[in-house]
């Protein structure tokens, strides 16, 4: 018998034995959440004086005038609004940029892997405390994202539910490669094990590599990016044949595909291939946006990243080549977002958290509303829509019976003042209260 098979059988036997002798689990705890309003994520309005009944990890009932079950713990949040746990569809939780690009780069080069992992545990806690009970992490290094996802799922550390990409896929010398540095600075030339490939067959293998080592989603860099040193921000970097292969292989393995694309032509390559979402989309034109409407492709606009990179939200210092790209992207992204709204493109909430500080993710809401999105639509982008994009709409994204008990609360009415979302006072994830602050 093969050694690995013997080990697998031994582990399976041990797990089966442990299940057989374990004590019977106690009945699930029942918790009743009450507030002045409930926004359940399924419509444009909030219901007054509602109640959410949670049994164990699951929502049992949502409504008005429900009977409180005997023995239930009642948490009355007063003049607050209950909402589904928020979802950020575009994060990088294993690091965080500061105000000086050169210093940040040096710091990351000197950090050990254990240090990165420890710092990342602080990042995911901040995100959870901000009301984000689920994130899609679209590119980390050294499998920190996989370790975080597993540690959170196993209750080792607090944090949001995570879907992870392992490595971002990209072309040699492109945005997802370590471009702009001297040869061999990082000890080896990038290859499939780093997500860097060439040709349809290599990219298929790169997809399989990510899935083998734990990817829930496949992330691809289809165009240049703002924070890379050696490419143009709007230039296509993956051919149509390569993108077709990536998406086909990912979908065959039941994984969705998130595509970084600032440039219109690179985005169209991804849209034609039936990618699930375009991330950023700064230079998307009407042709690309109409293609997205026709195919049901989501836009994840990451408006907050632009606010931090261009200095509107923080004073930051970048090399001239990055500064120029940032200014070019920010100059067109607002018009693109307004056109996407007007044309009916599906939009899911995402911040590019790491470019902005972790924990301020909800600042994205005001940016979306300021550009013409209704508060209700912005909230649904971070709940119902994002759950649909992530393939999790059967279990999260709305407050409905049978779904997992991810529930948050903010004081007041965010439909009247969307910035109230920036101060979350109550967080429940899978029926467990992670935060409960009095107003």
SVG drawing of the C-alpha trace seen along z (x, -y; Angstrom):
<svg xmlns="http://www.w3.org/2000/svg" viewBox="-47 -65 67 67">
<polyline fill="none" stroke="black" stroke-width="0.4" points="0.0,0.0 1.3,-3.5 2.6,-5.5 0.2,-8.4 -2.8,-6.1 -1.9,-4.4 -1.7,-7.8 -5.0,-8.9 -6.7,-5.6 -5.2,-6.0 -6.5,-9.5 -9.9,-8.5 -10.1,-5.7 -9.1,-8.0 -11.8,-10.6 -14.4,-7.9 -13.5,-6.6 -13.6,-10.1 -17.1,-10.6 -18.4,-7.3 -17.3,-8.0 -18.1,-11.7 -20.8,-12.8 -24.1,-14.0 -24.1,-17.7 -26.3,-20.0 -29.2,-21.6 -28.3,-24.8 -28.6,-28.1 -31.5,-30.4 -30.8,-34.2 -33.4,-36.9 -32.1,-40.1 -34.4,-43.1 -34.0,-46.6 -35.9,-49.6 -35.3,-48.6 -34.3,-45.5 -32.8,-45.8 -32.8,-42.2 -31.0,-42.8 -33.8,-41.6 -35.4,-45.0 -34.9,-48.8 -36.5,-49.4 -36.2,-48.6 -38.9,-47.0 -39.7,-48.7 -39.5,-47.0 -38.3,-43.7 -36.8,-40.6 -34.3,-38.0 -34.4,-34.6 -31.2,-32.7 -30.9,-29.0 -27.3,-27.8 -25.6,-29.0 -28.7,-29.5 -31.4,-32.1 -34.7,-30.5 -37.1,-33.4 -37.1,-37.1 -40.1,-39.4 -42.3,-41.6 -44.3,-40.5 -42.7,-37.1 -43.0,-35.2 -39.9,-35.0 -39.0,-31.3 -38.9,-30.0 -35.4,-30.2 -34.0,-32.5 -31.4,-35.2 -32.8,-38.5 -30.5,-41.2 -32.4,-44.5 -30.3,-46.9 -32.8,-49.8 -32.6,-52.5 -30.4,-50.5 -30.7,-48.8 -30.1,-45.1 -28.4,-44.1 -26.9,-41.0 -23.2,-40.6 -21.2,-42.6 -19.1,-41.0 -15.9,-42.6 -15.3,-40.9 -11.7,-42.3 -9.2,-42.2 -5.5,-41.4 -5.5,-40.7 -1.9,-39.5 -0.4,-43.0 -1.2,-46.7 0.3,-49.7 1.6,-52.6 2.3,-56.2 5.7,-55.6 6.0,-53.0 9.8,-52.6 9.7,-52.1 6.8,-49.6 8.7,-47.6 11.8,-47.4 9.7,-46.4 8.0,-43.6 11.4,-42.3 12.7,-42.1 9.6,-40.5 9.7,-36.8 6.8,-34.6 5.8,-34.1 5.7,-37.9 3.5,-38.3 1.1,-35.7 0.9,-37.3 0.2,-40.8 -2.4,-39.3 -4.3,-37.9 -4.7,-41.5 -5.9,-42.6 -8.7,-40.0 -9.9,-40.9 -10.2,-44.6 -12.3,-43.6 -14.6,-41.4 -15.1,-44.2 -16.0,-46.5 -19.0,-44.3 -17.5,-42.3 -18.3,-38.7 -17.1,-37.4 -14.2,-38.5 -12.8,-37.3 -9.0,-37.5 -7.6,-37.9 -3.9,-37.4 -1.5,-36.8 1.9,-35.3 3.4,-32.1 -0.1,-30.6 -0.8,-33.0 -4.4,-33.4 -5.0,-29.6 -3.6,-29.5 -5.9,-32.4 -9.0,-30.9 -8.4,-27.5 -7.5,-29.0 -10.7,-31.2 -12.9,-28.3 -11.5,-26.1 -12.1,-28.8 -8.4,-29.4 -8.5,-33.1 -11.4,-35.6 -12.0,-36.8 -14.4,-36.9 -15.2,-33.8 -12.6,-33.8 -12.5,-32.7 -8.9,-32.7 -7.0,-32.7 -3.5,-31.5 -1.5,-33.2 -2.8,-35.7 -2.2,-34.5 -0.5,-36.7 1.9,-37.1 5.6,-37.3 6.6,-41.0 3.0,-41.9 1.1,-43.3 1.0,-40.0 4.7,-39.3 7.5,-40.8 8.3,-43.2 10.5,-46.4 13.3,-44.8 16.7,-43.4 17.0,-39.8 17.2,-37.2 16.5,-39.7 13.9,-37.3 16.1,-34.2 14.3,-32.7 12.5,-33.6 8.7,-33.5 6.9,-30.4 3.7,-28.5 4.2,-28.0 4.0,-31.8 1.0,-32.1 3.1,-33.2 2.6,-31.4 2.6,-31.7 0.3,-30.0 -3.1,-28.3 -1.7,-25.0 0.6,-26.6 -2.3,-28.7 -4.5,-25.7 -1.8,-24.1 -1.5,-27.3 -5.2,-27.1 -4.8,-23.5 -1.8,-24.4 -3.8,-27.0 -6.7,-24.7 -4.4,-21.9 -3.1,-24.1 -6.4,-25.5 -7.8,-28.2 -11.5,-28.9 -11.4,-31.4 -9.0,-32.1 -7.6,-35.6 -6.1,-36.8 -4.3,-40.0 -5.5,-40.8 -4.0,-44.3 -1.3,-46.4 -1.9,-47.9 -1.4,-51.0 1.0,-49.7 3.4,-47.8 6.6,-49.5 7.1,-48.2 3.8,-48.1 1.2,-50.4 -2.0,-50.5 -4.4,-50.0 -2.4,-47.5 -3.7,-44.0 -1.3,-41.3 -3.2,-38.0 -4.2,-36.8 -7.7,-35.6 -6.6,-32.0 -4.9,-32.2 -7.9,-33.8 -10.3,-31.3 -8.2,-28.5 -8.1,-30.0 -11.8,-30.5 -12.7,-27.2 -10.4,-25.3 -11.6,-27.2 -15.3,-26.8 -14.7,-23.1 -13.3,-22.8 -16.3,-24.9 -14.2,-27.9 -15.2,-31.5 -12.7,-33.8 -12.0,-37.4 -10.1,-39.5 -8.0,-42.5 -8.5,-44.8 -8.1,-48.6 -7.9,-48.8 -10.9,-48.4 -9.4,-46.0 -8.0,-43.6 -11.3,-43.6 -13.1,-42.7 -10.8,-39.7 -12.0,-38.5 -15.6,-39.3 -15.6,-37.3 -14.1,-34.4 -17.1,-34.5 -15.0,-35.6 -17.3,-36.2 -16.1,-39.7 -14.0,-42.6 -12.0,-44.1 -11.4,-47.9 -12.5,-48.5 -11.2,-52.1 -11.0,-52.6 -14.0,-50.4 -15.9,-52.0 -19.5,-51.6 -18.9,-48.6 -17.2,-46.8 -20.0,-47.8 -22.7,-46.6 -20.9,-43.3 -20.9,-42.9 -24.7,-43.6 -25.3,-41.0 -23.2,-38.3 -24.1,-39.1 -20.5,-40.0 -20.1,-41.7 -18.1,-44.9 -16.1,-45.2 -15.2,-48.9 -12.8,-49.3 -13.3,-53.0 -11.7,-53.3 -8.3,-52.2 -8.2,-55.2 -8.9,-57.6 -5.9,-56.3 -3.5,-56.0 -4.2,-59.5 -3.8,-61.2 -7.4,-62.2 -7.7,-60.0 -4.1,-60.0 -0.8,-61.7 1.2,-59.0 4.5,-59.0 5.0,-56.9 7.6,-56.6 6.8,-58.9 5.7,-56.0 3.1,-54.8 1.9,-58.3 1.3,-58.9 -0.7,-55.7 -2.8,-56.5 -3.7,-59.9 -4.7,-58.5 -7.0,-55.8 -8.7,-58.1 -9.4,-60.6 -11.8,-58.2 -13.0,-55.8 -15.9,-58.0 -17.3,-58.5 -17.0,-54.7 -18.9,-53.9 -21.7,-56.3 -22.0,-54.8 -22.0,-51.3 -25.0,-52.3 -26.8,-53.9 -26.4,-50.8 -27.4,-48.4 -24.1,-46.5 -24.3,-44.2 -22.1,-45.7 -20.6,-43.9 -18.9,-45.7 -15.1,-45.5 -12.4,-47.8 -9.0,-46.4 -8.4,-46.5 -4.6,-46.6 -4.3,-49.6 -6.7,-51.2 -6.3,-50.4 -8.0,-47.2 -11.1,-47.9 -12.2,-51.1 -13.8,-49.0 -17.2,-50.6 -15.9,-54.0 -16.6,-52.5 -20.3,-53.0 -20.3,-56.8 -18.1,-56.8 -20.7,-54.6 -23.6,-56.8 -21.8,-60.0 -21.5,-58.7 -25.2,-58.1 -26.0,-54.7 -28.9,-54.6 -28.0,-53.7 -30.2,-50.5 -28.4,-49.5 -25.0,-50.1 -26.0,-47.9 -27.2,-45.2 -23.9,-45.4 -22.2,-44.3 -24.8,-41.7 -27.1,-40.1 -25.0,-40.9 -21.7,-40.0 -23.0,-36.7 -24.2,-35.9 -20.9,-36.8 -19.1,-34.6 -21.5,-31.7 -22.7,-31.8 -26.2,-33.2 -27.8,-30.0 -26.1,-30.5 -25.3,-34.2 -26.1,-37.7 -29.6,-38.2 -31.5,-37.9 -33.7,-34.9 -34.7,-31.8 -32.3,-28.9 -29.3,-31.1 -26.2,-31.3 -26.6,-33.8 -24.3,-36.6 -26.0,-39.7 -24.7,-43.2 -26.2,-46.4 -25.5,-50.1 -27.1,-52.9 -29.7,-54.9 -30.9,-54.4 -28.2,-53.9 -30.7,-54.3 -31.0,-57.9 -27.2,-58.4 -25.0,-55.8 -21.9,-56.9 -23.5,-55.2 -22.1,-52.0 -18.7,-53.1 -19.5,-52.6 -20.8,-49.1 -21.8,-48.4 -22.9,-44.7 -21.4,-41.8 -22.7,-38.2 -21.0,-35.6 -22.6,-32.1 -24.6,-32.7 -21.7,-33.8 -21.6,-37.4 -18.2,-38.9 -19.0,-42.5 -21.7,-44.2 -21.1,-47.8 -23.6,-50.1 -24.2,-53.4"/>
</svg>
